Amino acid sequence: MANPVNLTEGDLNLAASITVNLGFLARNFYDSKTIEVVSAFADFYNSTPNATDSEILTFSGARPRDLDLLLTMLGQREILRDSIFWLDAVAEYLPRTPGTGHILVPVFTVFTILTTVVLGLRLWSRQTIAGGVRGYDWIMVFGYFMTLIYGSSALYHAVNINTASQFWDYSWNEIALQQMFYIILDILYPITALIIKASLLLFYYTLSPARYLKWSVWATFGFTFATAITAVLYSIFKCHPVNYWSEWYTSTCDSNQTIPYLVTGSLMILSDVIIWVLPLPMVMKLQLYRRERIAAIFTFSLGIFACIASIFRLKAVHKYFLTSAGTGKTPIINTWTIVELNLAIICASAPALRALCIKHAPKLLSYGSGNSSDNNSNSDSSMHNERARKNTRSVHGRIIVHHDQIRPSDLASLRSGISRTGSGWSDVEKSVQYSSTSRLGSPV
C-alpha cells in the first residue's frame, strides 16, 4: 500500500523514536515487535482512557522511574497517549522492507575461502623458499583469525538479527542485541586492522638496515596504534553507561557521533596509504632490471585495493548516520569491512605468492628455466652449484639473481658459481647480501 502523502521522512523518524522509547518502557513486551507494543498500548488506552500511572505500570511492566522520566521528557501525559494513537493509525502505511544482511553471506564465504588459500600458500612459501615462518607471519595469522571472528560476528548479525530494516519490525530484545553487536564490531574492526598493519610494518622493519626506513616504520606504527586505540576507546565510551540500551532514559551519548567516526576512519585510511607506499622508495633503489623493478613495485602496490575498500566503508558509515529511522545500512558497513580486512591480508601476501610462482611456475611470470650452468665445470662442482644455477640465469652475458628465491646458505655456492661464469661479483653480491637480510621477496 502506498504511503500517505503526509507521511514524510520526519514522520518516519518520529515513528522510529516512539517505537524505540515505548519498546524500552514496556518490559512485559520485550519479545514482541515494537509496533505490536504500540497497538497493545492503543487498545489499553481505548479500554482505559483515564489510566493512572499505577495501571500503566501494571500493564506494561515498566519501572516507576522509567515512566516518570518518559513523561517528564514529553511534558504532558496526553502527548504519550496521542503519539500512540497516531502511530497505531498510520502503522499499516509504514514501510516494511526486509533486511539487507543477505548480501554478507556470499562476500564472507568467498573471501574467507580465498584468504585461507592465500595465507596457506604464504606460509608454504615462507617455509620452503624463505627459510622458515617468521614473527610477522604469525602476527598475520593472528590477524586472519581476528578477521574470521569479525566476519562471523557480522554474519550472525546479518542472518539472525538483521531481518528487517526498520525499528518498528524488531522487538526490544532484538534492538538491544543489535546495539551490543554494534559495539563489538566497532571494537573488533580497529583492533584487527592494527594487527594486520603491525605485521606489515614488522616486515618492513626487517627489509633494510637503513635508518630512515626504521624510523619511518616506528613513526607509522605509533600513528596507526594511536588511531586504532582512539577508535576503540570512543566506541566503548561514546555512551554512559556502555550498555546504554539497558538504561535508555538515564544514559547519555555523544550527540554528534558522525564527526568522530569520520575523523578516525579518515586517519585509518591515511595510515593504510602510508603503509602501502612506505617500501616503494626502497624498491626503486634496488639494482634490478626494469621488468623486475616494475614487478616489485606492482606487488607492493596491490594494497591500494584495500585502501579503496576502506574508502567505500567510510562512505557507508557516513550514510548510516544520515539515516535515523532504520537499521538497514549496518550490513553494508560490515560487508565493506570484511572486504577491506581480507584484501589487506591477501595483498600483504602477494610477495610470497610471487616467490612461489617464480620457483614452481616461472612461466606465469615470464621467467624461463635457468641456463647459467657452465659446460666446463666438472661433475663434482656441478652438484654443489645446483641451487645456484636454479636461482640465476644469464641475460646478455650477465647473471640475474632472483631476490625472492635466494637463501643465506646459498651465498658460498653462488660465489663459486658466479666466479666461473666470468661475471663480476660485486653487483651480484649486493643483491645477495640484500636478499639475505631483507628477504624482499619473502612472504609478508
VMD Tcl script that draws the C-alpha trace (Angstrom):
set ca {
  {0.00 0.00 0.00}
  {1.35 3.42 -0.92}
  {2.45 5.75 1.83}
  {0.15 8.67 2.58}
  {1.35 11.98 1.18}
  {1.80 13.45 4.63}
  {3.95 10.56 5.90}
  {7.24 12.38 5.48}
  {10.75 11.41 6.44}
  {10.25 13.36 9.64}
  {7.15 11.26 10.35}
  {9.15 8.06 9.84}
  {11.84 9.28 12.23}
  {9.16 10.15 14.78}
  {7.63 6.69 14.36}
  {11.02 5.11 14.99}
  {11.51 7.23 18.11}
  {8.10 6.28 19.53}
  {8.62 2.56 18.93}
  {12.09 2.56 20.49}
  {11.06 4.50 23.60}
  {7.82 2.59 24.11}
  {9.63 -0.68 23.44}
  {12.11 0.00 26.23}
  {9.40 1.16 28.61}
  {7.16 -1.92 28.23}
  {9.21 -4.67 29.87}
  {6.29 -7.10 29.65}
  {6.58 -6.90 25.85}
  {10.36 -7.20 25.34}
  {9.86 -10.18 23.00}
  {7.12 -8.51 20.90}
  {7.71 -6.25 17.93}
  {7.65 -2.64 18.99}
  {4.86 -1.83 16.54}
  {2.81 -4.56 18.26}
  {3.58 -2.88 21.58}
  {2.16 0.35 20.15}
  {-1.01 -1.50 19.11}
  {-1.32 -3.10 22.54}
  {-0.97 0.32 24.22}
  {-3.61 1.77 21.88}
  {-6.04 -0.97 22.89}
  {-5.17 -0.36 26.54}
  {-5.89 3.37 26.28}
  {-9.13 2.69 24.41}
  {-10.31 0.43 27.22}
  {-8.85 2.61 29.97}
  {-8.95 6.21 28.68}
  {-8.13 7.71 32.09}
  {-5.42 5.22 33.02}
  {-3.42 6.07 36.12}
  {0.34 5.65 36.40}
  {-0.20 2.56 38.51}
  {-2.39 0.96 35.85}
  {0.15 1.81 33.13}
  {2.94 0.25 35.20}
  {0.91 -2.91 35.80}
  {0.03 -3.25 32.12}
  {3.50 -2.51 30.68}
  {5.77 -3.87 33.40}
  {7.69 -0.60 33.36}
  {9.79 0.60 36.25}
  {8.28 3.63 38.01}
  {11.35 5.80 37.36}
  {11.29 4.96 33.63}
  {7.67 6.06 33.28}
  {8.37 9.24 35.25}
  {11.38 10.08 33.06}
  {9.48 9.47 29.82}
  {6.52 11.57 30.91}
  {8.91 14.31 32.04}
  {10.61 14.33 28.63}
  {7.23 14.53 26.86}
  {6.00 17.32 29.10}
  {2.39 16.05 29.25}
  {0.77 12.65 29.72}
  {-1.58 13.35 26.85}
  {1.35 13.51 24.43}
  {2.23 9.87 25.14}
  {-1.33 8.75 24.51}
  {-1.77 10.90 21.38}
  {1.54 9.68 19.96}
  {0.48 6.07 20.45}
  {-2.89 6.67 18.78}
  {-1.22 8.46 15.84}
  {1.34 5.71 15.25}
  {-1.26 2.97 15.57}
  {-3.39 4.75 12.94}
  {-0.51 5.01 10.40}
  {1.07 1.63 11.22}
  {-0.28 -0.01 8.08}
  {1.38 2.67 5.93}
  {4.84 2.31 7.44}
  {7.45 0.88 5.04}
  {8.30 -2.76 5.70}
  {11.48 -3.63 3.85}
  {13.48 -6.79 4.56}
  {16.96 -6.63 5.99}
  {19.95 -6.38 3.70}
  {22.05 -8.89 5.60}
  {21.83 -11.48 2.84}
  {24.49 -9.61 0.85}
  {27.02 -10.52 3.53}
  {26.73 -14.30 3.06}
  {28.43 -14.67 -0.37}
  {31.00 -11.97 0.44}
  {32.02 -13.64 3.69}
  {32.11 -17.11 2.11}
  {34.16 -16.15 -0.97}
  {36.70 -14.00 0.87}
  {37.13 -16.48 3.71}
  {37.94 -19.27 1.25}
  {40.23 -17.04 -0.82}
  {42.09 -15.62 2.17}
  {42.53 -19.07 3.71}
  {44.08 -20.41 0.49}
  {46.34 -17.36 0.08}
  {47.51 -17.48 3.70}
  {48.23 -21.20 3.39}
  {50.31 -20.60 0.26}
  {52.10 -17.77 2.04}
  {53.15 -19.99 4.92}
  {54.21 -22.72 2.48}
  {56.29 -20.21 0.55}
  {57.91 -18.91 3.72}
  {58.73 -22.41 4.92}
  {60.06 -23.84 1.65}
  {61.63 -20.77 -0.01}
  {62.45 -18.14 2.58}
  {63.86 -20.46 5.20}
  {61.00 -20.54 7.72}
  {57.94 -18.76 9.04}
  {58.84 -15.50 10.73}
  {57.29 -13.49 13.54}
  {55.42 -11.14 11.24}
  {53.88 -14.18 9.52}
  {52.46 -15.41 12.82}
  {51.13 -11.93 13.54}
  {49.35 -12.05 10.19}
  {47.91 -15.46 11.10}
  {46.55 -13.86 14.26}
  {45.08 -11.06 12.12}
  {43.49 -13.72 9.91}
  {41.72 -15.32 12.89}
  {40.60 -11.90 14.12}
  {39.18 -11.27 10.64}
  {37.29 -14.55 10.91}
  {35.90 -13.51 14.29}
  {34.76 -10.17 12.89}
  {33.23 -11.79 9.82}
  {31.48 -14.50 11.84}
  {30.01 -11.92 14.23}
  {28.86 -9.75 11.33}
  {27.39 -12.79 9.57}
  {25.47 -13.83 12.69}
  {24.13 -10.29 12.95}
  {23.15 -10.28 9.27}
  {21.40 -13.66 9.24}
  {19.87 -13.91 12.71}
  {19.27 -10.29 13.76}
  {19.06 -8.01 10.73}
  {15.79 -9.45 9.41}
  {14.20 -6.04 8.76}
  {15.33 -2.50 8.01}
  {13.12 -0.51 10.43}
  {12.97 -0.35 14.20}
  {9.22 -0.98 14.33}
  {9.73 -4.51 13.00}
  {12.03 -5.51 15.88}
  {11.38 -6.41 19.49}
  {13.26 -4.52 22.17}
  {15.42 -7.57 22.91}
  {16.44 -7.61 19.24}
  {17.17 -3.88 19.28}
  {19.30 -4.28 22.40}
  {21.17 -7.19 20.79}
  {21.81 -5.04 17.73}
  {23.28 -2.28 19.86}
  {25.54 -4.80 21.60}
  {26.77 -6.13 18.25}
  {27.42 -2.58 17.03}
  {29.83 -2.01 19.90}
  {31.51 -5.42 19.47}
  {32.07 -4.86 15.76}
  {33.17 -1.26 16.34}
  {35.87 -2.56 18.69}
  {36.93 -5.56 16.60}
  {37.50 -3.59 13.41}
  {40.30 -1.21 14.52}
  {41.98 -3.95 16.57}
  {42.01 -6.37 13.62}
  {43.24 -3.67 11.24}
  {46.00 -2.77 13.72}
  {47.21 -6.38 13.90}
  {47.38 -6.70 10.11}
  {49.22 -3.38 9.80}
  {51.62 -4.35 12.60}
  {52.57 -7.48 10.64}
  {53.33 -5.41 7.55}
  {55.34 -2.83 9.48}
  {57.39 -5.51 11.22}
  {58.16 -6.99 7.81}
  {59.26 -3.58 6.53}
  {61.44 -3.16 9.61}
  {63.44 -6.25 8.64}
  {63.83 -5.26 4.99}
  {66.82 -2.98 5.30}
  {69.20 -1.61 7.94}
  {68.56 1.90 6.58}
  {67.87 4.22 9.48}
  {65.25 6.27 7.62}
  {63.15 3.15 7.00}
  {63.29 2.00 10.63}
  {62.35 5.45 11.91}
  {59.54 5.63 9.34}
  {58.24 2.26 10.49}
  {58.24 3.33 14.15}
  {56.53 6.64 13.37}
  {53.91 4.92 11.21}
  {53.24 2.29 13.87}
  {52.84 4.99 16.53}
  {50.36 6.86 14.35}
  {48.47 3.66 13.48}
  {48.39 2.49 17.10}
  {47.15 5.86 18.38}
  {44.41 5.99 15.74}
  {43.22 2.44 16.47}
  {43.18 2.95 20.24}
  {41.30 6.22 19.83}
  {38.68 4.48 17.71}
  {38.33 1.65 20.25}
  {38.03 3.97 23.25}
  {35.47 6.16 21.51}
  {33.37 3.12 20.56}
  {33.39 1.96 24.18}
  {32.82 5.27 25.94}
  {30.68 7.21 23.47}
  {27.74 6.40 25.75}
  {27.48 6.16 29.51}
  {26.82 3.52 30.64}
  {28.46 1.43 27.94}
  {25.40 -0.85 27.74}
  {23.17 2.17 27.26}
  {20.30 0.03 25.94}
  {19.70 -1.27 29.48}
  {19.31 2.31 30.77}
  {17.72 4.03 27.80}
  {16.33 7.06 29.61}
  {19.16 7.72 32.05}
  {22.05 7.05 29.65}
  {23.91 9.83 27.87}
  {25.55 9.50 24.44}
  {27.58 11.80 22.23}
  {25.01 13.80 20.32}
  {27.21 14.08 17.21}
  {28.87 10.74 16.58}
  {29.30 11.34 12.86}
  {32.38 13.54 13.19}
  {34.45 11.22 15.44}
  {33.69 8.21 13.26}
  {34.57 10.05 10.06}
  {37.76 11.51 11.55}
  {39.06 8.20 12.92}
  {38.03 6.44 9.71}
  {39.90 9.01 7.59}
  {43.01 8.67 9.77}
  {42.90 4.89 9.39}
  {42.72 5.30 5.61}
  {45.71 7.66 5.79}
  {47.70 5.06 7.73}
  {46.72 2.49 5.08}
  {48.13 4.68 2.32}
  {51.35 5.38 4.24}
  {51.93 1.70 4.97}
  {51.40 0.56 1.40}
  {53.69 3.21 -0.15}
  {56.37 3.03 2.57}
  {58.58 0.41 0.85}
  {58.29 1.84 -2.65}
  {61.25 4.31 -2.41}
  {63.44 1.45 -1.22}
  {62.30 -0.80 -4.07}
  {63.16 1.95 -6.56}
  {66.75 1.96 -5.30}
  {67.27 -1.76 -5.83}
  {69.65 -2.84 -8.58}
  {67.03 -4.65 -10.62}
  {66.17 -4.86 -14.28}
  {63.23 -2.75 -15.36}
  {60.86 -5.70 -15.51}
  {61.95 -6.85 -12.04}
  {61.53 -3.36 -10.61}
  {58.08 -2.94 -12.15}
  {57.02 -6.35 -10.82}
  {58.27 -5.49 -7.32}
  {56.52 -2.10 -7.32}
  {53.30 -3.68 -8.57}
  {53.50 -6.36 -5.85}
  {53.85 -3.81 -3.06}
  {51.24 -1.51 -4.59}
  {48.45 -4.08 -4.50}
  {47.44 -2.71 -1.12}
  {45.73 0.16 -2.91}
  {42.74 -2.16 -3.33}
  {42.42 -2.45 0.45}
  {42.61 1.35 0.68}
  {39.77 1.67 -1.85}
  {37.66 -0.75 0.22}
  {38.37 1.44 3.28}
  {37.04 4.48 1.44}
  {33.82 2.68 0.49}
  {33.43 1.52 4.10}
  {33.78 5.10 5.38}
  {31.19 6.25 2.85}
  {28.79 3.57 4.15}
  {29.41 4.73 7.74}
  {28.54 8.30 6.75}
  {25.36 7.13 5.03}
  {24.38 5.13 8.13}
  {24.49 8.22 10.34}
  {22.29 10.09 7.88}
  {19.53 7.51 8.39}
  {17.81 7.56 11.77}
  {14.56 5.69 11.02}
  {16.08 2.32 10.19}
  {18.97 -0.08 10.69}
  {19.42 -1.37 7.14}
  {22.77 0.32 6.49}
  {24.77 -1.74 9.01}
  {25.23 -4.84 6.78}
  {26.69 -2.58 4.08}
  {29.30 -1.33 6.55}
  {30.10 -4.88 7.65}
  {30.38 -6.02 4.03}
  {32.96 -3.39 3.14}
  {34.82 -4.05 6.38}
  {35.13 -7.76 5.56}
  {36.31 -6.90 2.05}
  {38.88 -4.43 3.39}
  {40.37 -6.75 6.04}
  {40.59 -9.75 3.72}
  {42.07 -7.71 0.88}
  {44.71 -6.38 3.27}
  {45.79 -9.94 4.14}
  {45.70 -11.06 0.50}
  {47.66 -8.07 -0.80}
  {50.19 -8.36 2.02}
  {50.82 -11.96 0.97}
  {51.42 -11.09 -2.69}
  {55.26 -11.14 -2.44}
  {55.11 -14.68 -1.05}
  {52.85 -15.84 -3.86}
  {55.16 -14.22 -6.40}
  {58.12 -16.07 -4.94}
  {56.14 -19.29 -5.11}
  {55.30 -18.70 -8.77}
  {58.92 -17.94 -9.66}
  {60.02 -21.24 -8.16}
  {57.21 -23.60 -9.16}
  {55.56 -21.90 -12.15}
  {58.07 -19.46 -13.67}
  {56.18 -19.23 -16.97}
  {53.31 -17.47 -15.18}
  {55.66 -14.54 -14.61}
  {57.58 -15.00 -17.88}
  {60.62 -16.47 -16.15}
  {62.43 -19.07 -18.18}
  {64.30 -22.01 -16.75}
  {67.80 -21.42 -15.54}
  {70.62 -21.79 -18.06}
  {73.61 -20.45 -16.21}
  {75.37 -23.80 -15.92}
  {78.96 -23.84 -17.06}
  {79.86 -26.51 -19.60}
  {83.47 -26.51 -18.38}
  {82.61 -27.27 -14.73}
  {83.43 -30.78 -13.52}
  {80.85 -33.23 -12.17}
  {81.83 -32.75 -8.51}
  {81.22 -28.99 -8.54}
  {78.00 -29.21 -10.63}
  {76.09 -30.86 -7.79}
  {77.50 -28.31 -5.35}
  {76.23 -25.43 -7.53}
  {72.84 -26.91 -8.46}
  {70.86 -24.44 -6.38}
  {72.92 -21.53 -7.67}
  {72.07 -22.48 -11.26}
  {68.35 -22.73 -10.38}
  {68.34 -19.28 -8.82}
  {70.32 -17.49 -11.52}
  {70.00 -17.05 -15.23}
  {72.18 -15.49 -17.94}
  {70.88 -12.48 -19.83}
  {73.22 -10.82 -22.33}
  {76.22 -12.22 -20.54}
  {75.16 -11.11 -17.05}
  {73.84 -13.09 -14.10}
  {70.50 -12.11 -12.54}
  {69.79 -13.30 -9.02}
  {66.12 -13.57 -8.05}
  {65.99 -11.99 -4.60}
  {62.85 -13.94 -3.71}
  {64.47 -17.32 -4.28}
  {67.83 -16.93 -2.55}
  {68.72 -18.19 0.94}
  {71.66 -17.04 3.04}
  {73.02 -20.60 2.86}
  {73.37 -20.22 -0.90}
  {75.96 -17.44 -0.59}
  {79.03 -19.65 -0.77}
  {77.79 -21.74 -3.69}
  {76.72 -18.62 -5.57}
  {80.16 -17.07 -5.12}
  {81.72 -20.19 -6.57}
  {79.25 -20.48 -9.43}
  {79.41 -16.84 -10.41}
  {83.17 -16.72 -10.39}
  {83.25 -19.48 -13.00}
  {80.81 -17.68 -15.31}
  {83.25 -14.82 -15.67}
  {80.72 -12.27 -14.43}
  {81.76 -9.69 -11.86}
  {80.94 -10.50 -8.22}
  {80.37 -7.02 -6.82}
  {76.97 -6.30 -8.40}
  {75.57 -9.73 -7.62}
  {76.99 -9.69 -4.09}
  {74.96 -6.60 -3.31}
  {71.80 -8.35 -4.43}
  {72.55 -11.49 -2.44}
  {73.54 -9.57 0.69}
  {70.32 -7.54 0.48}
  {68.32 -10.70 -0.01}
  {69.86 -12.44 2.96}
  {68.96 -9.65 5.35}
  {65.74 -8.29 3.98}
  {64.13 -11.15 2.04}
  {62.29 -8.72 -0.16}
  {60.53 -11.49 -2.00}
  {59.63 -13.41 1.13}
  {56.01 -13.63 2.26}
  {54.69 -10.57 4.03}
}
mol new
graphics top color blue
foreach p $ca { graphics top sphere $p radius 0.5 }
foreach p [lrange $ca 0 end-1] q [lrange $ca 1 end] { graphics top cylinder $p $q radius 0.2 }
display resetview
